[in-house]
Amino acid sequence: MAPQVFEINGGGMPLHFKGIAHPPPPRSGKRAHHADMSVGEIATTNLGLAGGVRLLYEHDHSADVGHVTSSWEGPRGEFRVSGVVTDPQTERDVRSGKTRGLSLGTSVVTGEAGQRLHAQTDELSLCAQPRRGGCYVNEIEGKSVHHVANFSKPRGASLTT
């Protein structure tokens, strides 16, 4: 098999990214979906082990586009990831902003009554639009590429200026 040639930026190197793969869980601890992660799961999951979980395009298992290099709990309780995109077309799509959503592919085993028995993260996907809000690539090659502005006043602050 011939090595892939990267034409973006003249670098010939894979794209390194960081982003949010899961928002902080609700304070109530209630899951909106069986695949949602708990506080404990976010704190202890490491998607970078053993060479990292697969990075797919839109959960297509025939579209392997890279791998996850690490994961950790962010400062607000969110699940953060870093990874490498090795597919040239996907690299172009991420750089252009076309594909910057992140979505966890999770297998869930439930009991007959519908209760969650076990969940396992199988892959991380780059996608156009993530199912969970706020789950985007926010850094490419060490540069911030996704900004969130919050203009609300802190709790208890006066609404007048």
MOGI-V285308 format. One record per helix or strand of 2 or more residues. SS is the DSSP state (H for helix, E for strand). FROM is the first residue (numbers start at 0). TO is the last residue. If there is no record, write none. Layout:
BEGIN
SS;FROM;TO  SS;FROM;TO
END
This chain:
BEGIN
H;7;9  E;14;21  H;38;43  H;48;50  E;53;56  E;59;72  E;78;84  H;87;95  E;100;109  E;115;126  E;135;139  E;142;143
END
